[in-house]
Amino acid sequence: MVSAAILRAMSRRAVAVQRPSLVAPKLAPQASVRALASAPPRMVSRYVLFYDYTADVLEKRDPHRAGHLGLLKEMSAEGRILFGGAFSEPVDGAMVVFTDREAAEEFKARDPYGPHLVASSQIREWTQVDLDSV
């Protein structure tokens, strides 16, 4: 037969064990909100290739355009180019955004526009805010 004192002790232990779990759900959402509010957003490095075209780009681009666009399509399909295009009015340059520096360097080396239509170029690291992490 179990004594009343043992039953009371067992009940106290059960309550003591249950209390943290009763309190935890109330504290957990507040703690996670504070953690999210103080966590900095995740930053992602991208690489931008800037081109300055020669003054006669519109007159001279036709023989090189299919190769240029083909390379853009190829590297985009591989997921190495995110987006890009020429500046307009005036058409004096372009920019292409890459996932990594190696892709930007490769494009620059292989692009048919390079030796014929590009007066100067520059690759710069660009830090993009991952808005899903905010």
N, CA, C and O atoms as a GROMACS GRO file, in nm:
protein
  536
    1MET      N    1   0.084  -0.116   0.000
    1MET     CA    2   0.000   0.000   0.000
    1MET      C    3   0.090   0.125   0.000
    1MET      O    4   0.190   0.130   0.072
    2VAL      N    5   0.054   0.223  -0.081
    2VAL     CA    6   0.134   0.344  -0.095
    2VAL      C    7   0.083   0.445   0.008
    2VAL      O    8  -0.037   0.468   0.022
    3SER      N    9   0.178   0.503   0.078
    3SER     CA   10   0.138   0.598   0.182
    3SER      C   11   0.099   0.732   0.119
    3SER      O   12   0.134   0.760   0.004
    4ALA      N   13   0.029   0.812   0.194
    4ALA     CA   14  -0.014   0.944   0.149
    4ALA      C   15   0.107   1.034   0.126
    4ALA      O   16   0.105   1.117   0.036
    5ALA      N   17   0.213   1.020   0.206
    5ALA     CA   18   0.334   1.102   0.192
    5ALA      C   19   0.403   1.073   0.059
    5ALA      O   20   0.449   1.165  -0.008
    6ILE      N   21   0.410   0.948   0.020
    6ILE     CA   22   0.472   0.910  -0.107
    6ILE      C   23   0.390   0.964  -0.223
    6ILE      O   24   0.447   1.014  -0.321
    7LEU      N   25   0.259   0.956  -0.215
    7LEU     CA   26   0.172   1.009  -0.320
    7LEU      C   27   0.191   1.160  -0.335
    7LEU      O   28   0.197   1.211  -0.447
    8ARG      N   29   0.201   1.233  -0.222
    8ARG     CA   30   0.223   1.377  -0.227
    8ARG      C   31   0.358   1.408  -0.290
    8ARG      O   32   0.367   1.501  -0.371
    9ALA      N   33   0.461   1.334  -0.258
    9ALA     CA   34   0.595   1.356  -0.314
    9ALA      C   35   0.594   1.330  -0.465
    9ALA      O   36   0.655   1.404  -0.542
   10MET      N   37   0.525   1.224  -0.505
   10MET     CA   38   0.516   1.192  -0.648
   10MET      C   39   0.440   1.302  -0.722
   10MET      O   40   0.477   1.338  -0.834
   11SER      N   41   0.336   1.355  -0.662
   11SER     CA   42   0.258   1.461  -0.724
   11SER      C   43   0.342   1.588  -0.739
   11SER      O   44   0.334   1.655  -0.842
   12ARG      N   45   0.423   1.619  -0.638
   12ARG     CA   46   0.510   1.738  -0.646
   12ARG      C   47   0.611   1.724  -0.760
   12ARG      O   48   0.636   1.819  -0.834
   13ARG      N   49   0.669   1.605  -0.774
   13ARG     CA   50   0.764   1.582  -0.883
   13ARG      C   51   0.696   1.596  -1.018
   13ARG      O   52   0.753   1.655  -1.110
   14ALA      N   53   0.578   1.544  -1.032
   14ALA     CA   54   0.504   1.554  -1.159
   14ALA      C   55   0.475   1.699  -1.193
   14ALA      O   56   0.489   1.740  -1.308
   15VAL      N   57   0.433   1.778  -1.093
   15VAL     CA   58   0.405   1.919  -1.114
   15VAL      C   59   0.534   1.993  -1.149
   15VAL      O   60   0.536   2.077  -1.239
   16ALA      N   61   0.643   1.961  -1.078
   16ALA     CA   62   0.771   2.026  -1.104
   16ALA      C   63   0.820   1.996  -1.245
   16ALA      O   64   0.876   2.083  -1.312
   17VAL      N   65   0.798   1.874  -1.291
   17VAL     CA   66   0.839   1.838  -1.426
   17VAL      C   67   0.750   1.906  -1.529
   17VAL      O   68   0.797   1.944  -1.636
   18GLN      N   69   0.622   1.922  -1.498
   18GLN     CA   70   0.530   1.982  -1.594
   18GLN      C   71   0.546   2.134  -1.603
   18GLN      O   72   0.521   2.191  -1.710
   19ARG      N   73   0.585   2.199  -1.498
   19ARG     CA   74   0.592   2.346  -1.499
   19ARG      C   75   0.681   2.402  -1.611
   19ARG      O   76   0.637   2.493  -1.681
   20PRO      N   77   0.802   2.352  -1.630
   20PRO     CA   78   0.883   2.409  -1.738
   20PRO      C   79   0.816   2.395  -1.874
   20PRO      O   80   0.827   2.486  -1.957
   21SER      N   81   0.748   2.286  -1.898
   21SER     CA   82   0.684   2.271  -2.028
   21SER      C   83   0.564   2.363  -2.042
   21SER      O   84   0.530   2.404  -2.154
   22LEU      N   85   0.498   2.397  -1.932
   22LEU     CA   86   0.388   2.491  -1.938
   22LEU      C   87   0.438   2.633  -1.964
   22LEU      O   88   0.372   2.710  -2.034
   23VAL      N   89   0.553   2.666  -1.910
   23VAL     CA   90   0.608   2.800  -1.925
   23VAL      C   91   0.678   2.814  -2.060
   23VAL      O   92   0.671   2.920  -2.121
   24ALA      N   93   0.744   2.711  -2.107
   24ALA     CA   94   0.826   2.719  -2.229
   24ALA      C   95   0.748   2.768  -2.351
   24ALA      O   96   0.800   2.852  -2.424
   25PRO      N   97   0.626   2.718  -2.378
   25PRO     CA   98   0.558   2.769  -2.496
   25PRO      C   99   0.530   2.918  -2.491
   25PRO      O  100   0.527   2.984  -2.595
   26LYS      N  101   0.510   2.974  -2.371
   26LYS     CA  102   0.485   3.117  -2.360
   26LYS      C  103   0.611   3.197  -2.388
   26LYS      O  104   0.604   3.306  -2.444
   27LEU      N  105   0.729   3.145  -2.349
   27LEU     CA  106   0.854   3.217  -2.366
   27LEU      C  107   0.916   3.196  -2.504
   27LEU      O  108   0.982   3.285  -2.557
   28ALA      N  109   0.895   3.080  -2.561
   28ALA     CA  110   0.962   3.048  -2.688
   28ALA      C  111   0.929   3.146  -2.800
   28ALA      O  112   1.021   3.192  -2.868
   29PRO      N  113   0.801   3.181  -2.824
   29PRO     CA  114   0.776   3.275  -2.933
   29PRO      C  115   0.841   3.411  -2.910
   29PRO      O  116   0.893   3.471  -3.005
   30GLN      N  117   0.841   3.461  -2.788
   30GLN     CA  118   0.904   3.590  -2.761
   30GLN      C  119   1.053   3.583  -2.785
   30GLN      O  120   1.111   3.675  -2.843
   31ALA      N  121   1.116   3.475  -2.743
   31ALA     CA  122   1.261   3.460  -2.761
   31ALA      C  123   1.295   3.452  -2.909
   31ALA      O  124   1.393   3.512  -2.953
   32SER      N  125   1.216   3.378  -2.988
   32SER     CA  126   1.247   3.364  -3.130
   32SER      C  127   1.224   3.496  -3.204
   32SER      O  128   1.296   3.526  -3.299
   33VAL      N  129   1.125   3.574  -3.164
   33VAL     CA  130   1.100   3.704  -3.225
   33VAL      C  131   1.218   3.796  -3.198
   33VAL      O  132   1.264   3.866  -3.288
   34ARG      N  133   1.268   3.796  -3.074
   34ARG     CA  134   1.384   3.878  -3.040
   34ARG      C  135   1.506   3.834  -3.120
   34ARG      O  136   1.582   3.918  -3.168
   35ALA      N  137   1.525   3.705  -3.135
   35ALA     CA  138   1.641   3.654  -3.210
   35ALA      C  139   1.632   3.697  -3.356
   35ALA      O  140   1.732   3.736  -3.415
   36LEU      N  141   1.513   3.688  -3.414
   36LEU     CA  142   1.496   3.728  -3.554
   36LEU      C  143   1.517   3.877  -3.572
   36LEU      O  144   1.577   3.920  -3.670
   37ALA      N  145   1.468   3.956  -3.479
   37ALA     CA  146   1.479   4.101  -3.491
   37ALA      C  147   1.624   4.147  -3.481
   37ALA      O  148   1.662   4.246  -3.544
   38SER      N  149   1.706   4.077  -3.405
   38SER     CA  150   1.844   4.118  -3.387
   38SER      C  151   1.939   4.053  -3.486
   38SER      O  152   2.053   4.097  -3.498
   39ALA      N  153   1.896   3.949  -3.556
   39ALA     CA  154   1.985   3.880  -3.650
   39ALA      C  155   2.002   3.964  -3.776
   39ALA      O  156   1.904   4.012  -3.833
   40PRO      N  157   2.125   3.983  -3.821
   40PRO     CA  158   2.145   4.060  -3.944
   40PRO      C  159   2.098   3.980  -4.064
   40PRO      O  160   2.098   3.856  -4.060
   41PRO      N  161   2.058   4.047  -4.171
   41PRO     CA  162   2.016   3.974  -4.290
   41PRO      C  163   2.135   3.903  -4.353
   41PRO      O  164   2.250   3.944  -4.336
   42ARG      N  165   2.107   3.796  -4.424
   42ARG     CA  166   2.212   3.721  -4.492
   42ARG      C  167   2.251   3.798  -4.618
   42ARG      O  168   2.165   3.846  -4.691
   43MET      N  169   2.380   3.809  -4.642
   43MET     CA  170   2.432   3.881  -4.758
   43MET      C  171   2.489   3.779  -4.857
   43MET      O  172   2.552   3.681  -4.817
   44VAL      N  173   2.466   3.802  -4.984
   44VAL     CA  174   2.513   3.712  -5.088
   44VAL      C  175   2.602   3.790  -5.184
   44VAL      O  176   2.561   3.895  -5.236
   45SER      N  177   2.722   3.741  -5.208
   45SER     CA  178   2.813   3.808  -5.302
   45SER      C  179   2.776   3.770  -5.445
   45SER      O  180   2.758   3.653  -5.478
   46ARG      N  181   2.766   3.871  -5.527
   46ARG     CA  182   2.747   3.855  -5.672
   46ARG      C  183   2.859   3.932  -5.739
   46ARG      O  184   2.928   4.011  -5.675
   47TYR      N  185   2.878   3.909  -5.869
   47TYR     CA  186   2.986   3.976  -5.942
   47TYR      C  187   2.930   4.038  -6.068
   47TYR      O  188   2.865   3.972  -6.149
   48VAL      N  189   2.955   4.167  -6.084
   48VAL     CA  190   2.899   4.243  -6.195
   48VAL      C  191   3.011   4.278  -6.292
   48VAL      O  192   3.113   4.334  -6.253
   49LEU      N  193   2.990   4.242  -6.418
   49LEU     CA  194   3.082   4.279  -6.525
   49LEU      C  195   3.024   4.402  -6.593
   49LEU      O  196   2.913   4.399  -6.646
   50PHE      N  197   3.100   4.510  -6.592
   50PHE     CA  198   3.061   4.633  -6.659
   50PHE      C  199   3.143   4.645  -6.788
   50PHE      O  200   3.265   4.626  -6.788
   51TYR      N  201   3.074   4.677  -6.897
   51TYR     CA  202   3.139   4.704  -7.024
   51TYR      C  203   3.119   4.850  -7.060
   51TYR      O  204   3.011   4.905  -7.040
   52ASP      N  205   3.222   4.913  -7.112
   52ASP     CA  206   3.211   5.040  -7.183
   52ASP      C  207   3.236   5.006  -7.329
   52ASP      O  208   3.343   4.959  -7.365
   53TYR      N  209   3.135   5.031  -7.413
   53TYR     CA  210   3.146   4.998  -7.555
   53TYR      C  211   3.224   5.104  -7.632
   53TYR      O  212   3.237   5.219  -7.588
   54THR      N  213   3.274   5.063  -7.748
   54THR     CA  214   3.334   5.159  -7.840
   54THR      C  215   3.221   5.247  -7.897
   54THR      O  216   3.105   5.208  -7.893
   55ALA      N  217   3.255   5.362  -7.949
   55ALA     CA  218   3.155   5.458  -7.999
   55ALA      C  219   3.073   5.400  -8.115
   55ALA      O  220   2.958   5.440  -8.134
   56ASP      N  221   3.130   5.309  -8.192
   56ASP     CA  222   3.063   5.255  -8.311
   56ASP      C  223   3.000   5.117  -8.286
   56ASP      O  224   2.986   5.039  -8.381
   57VAL      N  225   2.963   5.086  -8.163
   57VAL     CA  226   2.912   4.954  -8.128
   57VAL      C  227   2.791   4.914  -8.213
   57VAL      O  228   2.783   4.799  -8.257
   58LEU      N  229   2.698   5.004  -8.236
   58LEU     CA  230   2.577   4.969  -8.311
   58LEU      C  231   2.608   4.934  -8.456
   58LEU      O  232   2.540   4.850  -8.516
   59GLU      N  233   2.708   4.996  -8.512
   59GLU     CA  234   2.746   4.968  -8.651
   59GLU      C  235   2.826   4.839  -8.664
   59GLU      O  236   2.822   4.775  -8.769
   60LYS      N  237   2.899   4.800  -8.560
   60LYS     CA  238   2.992   4.687  -8.570
   60LYS      C  239   2.948   4.560  -8.497
   60LYS      O  240   3.018   4.459  -8.506
   61ARG      N  241   2.836   4.561  -8.428
   61ARG     CA  242   2.803   4.446  -8.344
   61ARG      C  243   2.744   4.326  -8.419
   61ARG      O  244   2.757   4.214  -8.372
   62ASP      N  245   2.680   4.347  -8.533
   62ASP     CA  246   2.607   4.239  -8.600
   62ASP      C  247   2.688   4.111  -8.622
   62ASP      O  248   2.635   4.003  -8.593
   63PRO      N  249   2.811   4.114  -8.669
   63PRO     CA  250   2.884   3.988  -8.690
   63PRO      C  251   2.916   3.913  -8.560
   63PRO      O  252   2.946   3.794  -8.564
   64HIS      N  253   2.910   3.980  -8.448
   64HIS     CA  254   2.950   3.920  -8.319
   64HIS      C  255   2.831   3.894  -8.227
   64HIS      O  256   2.845   3.830  -8.122
   65ARG      N  257   2.715   3.943  -8.265
   65ARG     CA  258   2.599   3.940  -8.175
   65ARG      C  259   2.549   3.800  -8.146
   65ARG      O  260   2.517   3.769  -8.031
   66ALA      N  261   2.541   3.713  -8.246
   66ALA     CA  262   2.491   3.576  -8.223
   66ALA      C  263   2.580   3.502  -8.123
   66ALA      O  264   2.530   3.433  -8.034
   67GLY      N  265   2.710   3.516  -8.136
   67GLY     CA  266   2.802   3.451  -8.042
   67GLY      C  267   2.789   3.508  -7.901
   67GLY      O  268   2.792   3.434  -7.803
   68HIS      N  269   2.775   3.639  -7.893
   68HIS     CA  270   2.759   3.706  -7.764
   68HIS      C  271   2.631   3.658  -7.695
   68HIS      O  272   2.635   3.620  -7.578
   69LEU      N  273   2.519   3.660  -7.767
   69LEU     CA  274   2.391   3.617  -7.709
   69LEU      C  275   2.391   3.468  -7.677
   69LEU      O  276   2.332   3.425  -7.578
   70GLY      N  277   2.458   3.389  -7.760
   70GLY     CA  278   2.468   3.245  -7.735
   70GLY      C  279   2.544   3.216  -7.606
   70GLY      O  280   2.504   3.129  -7.528
   71LEU      N  281   2.652   3.288  -7.582
   71LEU     CA  282   2.729   3.271  -7.459
   71LEU      C  283   2.645   3.312  -7.337
   71LEU      O  284   2.649   3.246  -7.234
   72LEU      N  285   2.572   3.422  -7.350
   72LEU     CA  286   2.482   3.464  -7.242
   72LEU      C  287   2.380   3.355  -7.211
   72LEU      O  288   2.357   3.322  -7.094
   73LYS      N  289   2.318   3.297  -7.314
   73LYS     CA  290   2.218   3.192  -7.295
   73LYS      C  291   2.279   3.068  -7.231
   73LYS      O  292   2.222   3.009  -7.139
   74GLU      N  293   2.396   3.029  -7.280
   74GLU     CA  294   2.464   2.910  -7.228
   74GLU      C  295   2.493   2.923  -7.079
   74GLU      O  296   2.461   2.834  -7.000
   75MET      N  297   2.554   3.034  -7.041
   75MET     CA  298   2.592   3.052  -6.900
   75MET      C  299   2.470   3.078  -6.812
   75MET      O  300   2.472   3.045  -6.693
   76SER      N  301   2.366   3.136  -6.868
   76SER     CA  302   2.242   3.155  -6.793
   76SER      C  303   2.175   3.020  -6.767
   76SER      O  304   2.126   2.995  -6.657
   77ALA      N  305   2.173   2.933  -6.867
   77ALA     CA  306   2.114   2.800  -6.851
   77ALA      C  307   2.190   2.718  -6.746
   77ALA      O  308   2.131   2.634  -6.678
   78GLU      N  309   2.320   2.743  -6.733
   78GLU     CA  310   2.401   2.676  -6.631
   78GLU      C  311   2.380   2.736  -6.493
   78GLU      O  312   2.431   2.684  -6.394
   79GLY      N  313   2.306   2.848  -6.485
   79GLY     CA  314   2.280   2.914  -6.357
   79GLY      C  315   2.394   3.004  -6.312
   79GLY      O  316   2.399   3.042  -6.195
   80ARG      N  317   2.484   3.040  -6.402
   80ARG     CA  318   2.600   3.121  -6.365
   80ARG      C  319   2.578   3.270  -6.390
   80ARG      O  320   2.646   3.354  -6.333
   81ILE      N  321   2.482   3.302  -6.478
   81ILE     CA  322   2.443   3.440  -6.504
   81ILE      C  323   2.303   3.460  -6.447
   81ILE      O  324   2.214   3.379  -6.473
   82LEU      N  325   2.284   3.565  -6.370
   82LEU     CA  326   2.153   3.593  -6.312
   82LEU      C  327   2.071   3.684  -6.402
   82LEU      O  328   1.952   3.660  -6.423
   83PHE      N  329   2.133   3.789  -6.455
   83PHE     CA  330   2.066   3.880  -6.550
   83PHE      C  331   2.170   3.974  -6.607
   83PHE      O  332   2.283   3.982  -6.558
   84GLY      N  333   2.132   4.044  -6.709
   84GLY     CA  334   2.224   4.140  -6.770
   84GLY      C  335   2.159   4.209  -6.887
   84GLY      O  336   2.048   4.175  -6.928
   85GLY      N  337   2.229   4.307  -6.942
   85GLY     CA  338   2.177   4.379  -7.058
   85GLY      C  339   2.257   4.505  -7.083
   85GLY      O  340   2.343   4.544  -7.004
   86ALA      N  341   2.225   4.567  -7.196
   86ALA     CA  342   2.295   4.689  -7.238
   86ALA      C  343   2.224   4.812  -7.182
   86ALA      O  344   2.103   4.811  -7.160
   87PHE      N  345   2.301   4.916  -7.161
   87PHE     CA  346   2.243   5.045  -7.127
   87PHE      C  347   2.190   5.107  -7.255
   87PHE      O  348   2.242   5.083  -7.364
   88SER      N  349   2.086   5.187  -7.242
   88SER     CA  350   2.026   5.245  -7.362
   88SER      C  351   2.025   5.397  -7.355
   88SER      O  352   2.030   5.457  -7.248
   89GLU      N  353   2.019   5.454  -7.471
   89GLU     CA  354   2.009   5.598  -7.491
   89GLU      C  355   2.106   5.679  -7.406
   89GLU      O  356   2.063   5.749  -7.314
   90PRO      N  357   2.231   5.670  -7.431
   90PRO     CA  358   2.296   5.606  -7.546
   90PRO      C  359   2.335   5.461  -7.514
   90PRO      O  360   2.353   5.425  -7.398
   91VAL      N  361   2.348   5.381  -7.618
   91VAL     CA  362   2.398   5.245  -7.604
   91VAL      C  363   2.550   5.258  -7.595
   91VAL      O  364   2.621   5.257  -7.696
   92ASP      N  365   2.597   5.270  -7.472
   92ASP     CA  366   2.741   5.294  -7.453
   92ASP      C  367   2.807   5.193  -7.359
   92ASP      O  368   2.926   5.204  -7.329
   93GLY      N  369   2.728   5.095  -7.312
   93GLY     CA  370   2.784   4.996  -7.223
   93GLY      C  371   2.681   4.893  -7.184
   93GLY      O  372   2.566   4.897  -7.229
   94ALA      N  373   2.724   4.800  -7.099
   94ALA     CA  374   2.636   4.693  -7.053
   94ALA      C  375   2.682   4.647  -6.916
   94ALA      O  376   2.791   4.681  -6.869
   95MET      N  377   2.597   4.568  -6.853
   95MET     CA  378   2.634   4.502  -6.728
   95MET      C  379   2.570   4.365  -6.723
   95MET      O  380   2.457   4.346  -6.770
   96VAL      N  381   2.642   4.271  -6.666
   96VAL     CA  382   2.594   4.133  -6.651
   96VAL      C  383   2.627   4.091  -6.508
   96VAL      O  384   2.738   4.114  -6.460
   97VAL      N  385   2.530   4.029  -6.440
   97VAL     CA  386   2.548   3.987  -6.301
   97VAL      C  387   2.567   3.836  -6.297
   97VAL      O  388   2.487   3.760  -6.351
   98PHE      N  389   2.676   3.794  -6.231
   98PHE     CA  390   2.716   3.654  -6.223
   98PHE      C  391   2.709   3.604  -6.079
   98PHE      O  392   2.712   3.682  -5.984
   99THR      N  393   2.701   3.473  -6.066
   99THR     CA  394   2.697   3.411  -5.934
   99THR      C  395   2.834   3.407  -5.867
   99THR      O  396   2.843   3.405  -5.744
  100ASP      N  397   2.942   3.406  -5.948
  100ASP     CA  398   3.076   3.402  -5.890
  100ASP      C  399   3.176   3.471  -5.984
  100ASP      O  400   3.150   3.491  -6.102
  101ARG      N  401   3.289   3.506  -5.927
  101ARG     CA  402   3.391   3.580  -6.003
  101ARG      C  403   3.445   3.497  -6.119
  101ARG      O  404   3.472   3.551  -6.226
  102GLU      N  405   3.461   3.367  -6.100
  102GLU     CA  406   3.513   3.282  -6.206
  102GLU      C  407   3.424   3.286  -6.330
  102GLU      O  408   3.474   3.289  -6.442
  103ALA      N  409   3.293   3.286  -6.309
  103ALA     CA  410   3.199   3.294  -6.421
  103ALA      C  411   3.214   3.428  -6.494
  103ALA      O  412   3.211   3.432  -6.617
  104ALA      N  413   3.229   3.535  -6.420
  104ALA     CA  414   3.246   3.668  -6.481
  104ALA      C  415   3.375   3.673  -6.562
  104ALA      O  416   3.377   3.726  -6.673
  105GLU      N  417   3.482   3.619  -6.506
  105GLU     CA  418   3.611   3.617  -6.578
  105GLU      C  419   3.603   3.532  -6.704
  105GLU      O  420   3.655   3.569  -6.809
  106GLU      N  421   3.537   3.417  -6.693
  106GLU     CA  422   3.522   3.330  -6.809
  106GLU      C  423   3.442   3.398  -6.920
  106GLU      O  424   3.480   3.393  -7.037
  107PHE      N  425   3.331   3.460  -6.883
  107PHE     CA  426   3.249   3.528  -6.982
  107PHE      C  427   3.330   3.637  -7.052
  107PHE      O  428   3.329   3.647  -7.174
  108LYS      N  429   3.399   3.716  -6.974
  108LYS     CA  430   3.479   3.825  -7.028
  108LYS      C  431   3.583   3.772  -7.127
  108LYS      O  432   3.606   3.832  -7.232
  109ALA      N  433   3.646   3.661  -7.095
  109ALA     CA  434   3.748   3.602  -7.182
  109ALA      C  435   3.690   3.542  -7.310
  109ALA      O  436   3.754   3.545  -7.414
  110ARG      N  437   3.570   3.486  -7.302
  110ARG     CA  438   3.509   3.417  -7.417
  110ARG      C  439   3.418   3.504  -7.502
  110ARG      O  440   3.387   3.466  -7.615
  111ASP      N  441   3.373   3.618  -7.452
  111ASP     CA  442   3.273   3.699  -7.521
  111ASP      C  443   3.327   3.754  -7.653
  111ASP      O  444   3.429   3.824  -7.655
  112PRO      N  445   3.258   3.724  -7.765
  112PRO     CA  446   3.301   3.776  -7.894
  112PRO      C  447   3.299   3.929  -7.903
  112PRO      O  448   3.371   3.987  -7.985
  113TYR      N  449   3.219   3.995  -7.820
  113TYR     CA  450   3.219   4.141  -7.819
  113TYR      C  451   3.353   4.197  -7.770
  113TYR      O  452   3.397   4.303  -7.816
  114GLY      N  453   3.417   4.126  -7.678
  114GLY     CA  454   3.537   4.174  -7.611
  114GLY      C  455   3.640   4.242  -7.699
  114GLY      O  456   3.665   4.361  -7.684
  115PRO      N  457   3.701   4.170  -7.792
  115PRO     CA  458   3.809   4.232  -7.869
  115PRO      C  459   3.761   4.331  -7.975
  115PRO      O  460   3.841   4.408  -8.027
  116HIS      N  461   3.632   4.331  -8.007
  116HIS     CA  462   3.581   4.413  -8.116
  116HIS      C  463   3.501   4.535  -8.072
  116HIS      O  464   3.503   4.638  -8.139
  117LEU      N  465   3.430   4.524  -7.959
  117LEU     CA  466   3.334   4.628  -7.922
  117LEU      C  467   3.351   4.685  -7.782
  117LEU      O  468   3.282   4.782  -7.746
  118VAL      N  469   3.439   4.628  -7.704
  118VAL     CA  470   3.454   4.671  -7.564
  118VAL      C  471   3.578   4.758  -7.550
  118VAL      O  472   3.691   4.713  -7.573
  119ALA      N  473   3.555   4.883  -7.513
  119ALA     CA  474   3.666   4.976  -7.492
  119ALA      C  475   3.733   4.951  -7.357
  119ALA      O  476   3.856   4.959  -7.346
  120SER      N  477   3.653   4.921  -7.256
  120SER     CA  478   3.707   4.888  -7.123
  120SER      C  479   3.604   4.805  -7.047
  120SER      O  480   3.485   4.807  -7.078
  121SER      N  481   3.652   4.733  -6.948
  121SER     CA  482   3.562   4.649  -6.867
  121SER      C  483   3.613   4.643  -6.724
  121SER      O  484   3.730   4.670  -6.696
  122GLN      N  485   3.522   4.607  -6.637
  122GLN     CA  486   3.555   4.599  -6.495
  122GLN      C  487   3.462   4.498  -6.430
  122GLN      O  488   3.343   4.494  -6.461
  123ILE      N  489   3.517   4.416  -6.342
  123ILE     CA  490   3.436   4.323  -6.263
  123ILE      C  491   3.440   4.372  -6.119
  123ILE      O  492   3.546   4.394  -6.061
  124ARG      N  493   3.319   4.389  -6.062
  124ARG     CA  494   3.310   4.435  -5.923
  124ARG      C  495   3.221   4.340  -5.842
  124ARG      O  496   3.120   4.290  -5.891
  125GLU      N  497   3.262   4.318  -5.717
  125GLU     CA  498   3.179   4.240  -5.627
  125GLU      C  499   3.064   4.328  -5.580
  125GLU      O  500   3.083   4.445  -5.547
  126TRP      N  501   2.945   4.271  -5.579
  126TRP     CA  502   2.825   4.340  -5.536
  126TRP      C  503   2.760   4.255  -5.429
  126TRP      O  504   2.740   4.135  -5.449
  127THR      N  505   2.728   4.313  -5.316
  127THR     CA  506   2.667   4.239  -5.207
  127THR      C  507   2.516   4.258  -5.210
  127THR      O  508   2.466   4.370  -5.197
  128GLN      N  509   2.446   4.147  -5.227
  128GLN     CA  510   2.300   4.148  -5.237
  128GLN      C  511   2.242   4.103  -5.104
  128GLN      O  512   2.290   4.006  -5.044
  129VAL      N  513   2.140   4.173  -5.056
  129VAL     CA  514   2.069   4.134  -4.936
  129VAL      C  515   1.972   4.022  -4.972
  129VAL      O  516   1.891   4.036  -5.063
  130ASP      N  517   1.980   3.910  -4.899
  130ASP     CA  518   1.886   3.801  -4.917
  130ASP      C  519   1.759   3.839  -4.841
  130ASP      O  520   1.752   3.823  -4.719
  131LEU      N  521   1.658   3.888  -4.913
  131LEU     CA  522   1.537   3.939  -4.847
  131LEU      C  523   1.459   3.830  -4.775
  131LEU      O  524   1.380   3.860  -4.686
  132ASP      N  525   1.479   3.703  -4.812
  132ASP     CA  526   1.413   3.595  -4.742
  132ASP      C  527   1.468   3.577  -4.601
  132ASP      O  528   1.404   3.514  -4.517
  133SER      N  529   1.588   3.632  -4.575
  133SER     CA  530   1.648   3.617  -4.442
  133SER      C  531   1.614   3.734  -4.350
  133SER      O  532   1.653   3.734  -4.234
  134VAL      N  533   1.540   3.832  -4.401
  134VAL     CA  534   1.507   3.951  -4.321
  134VAL      C  535   1.382   3.926  -4.241
  134VAL      O  536   1.337   4.013  -4.167
   0.00000   0.00000   0.00000
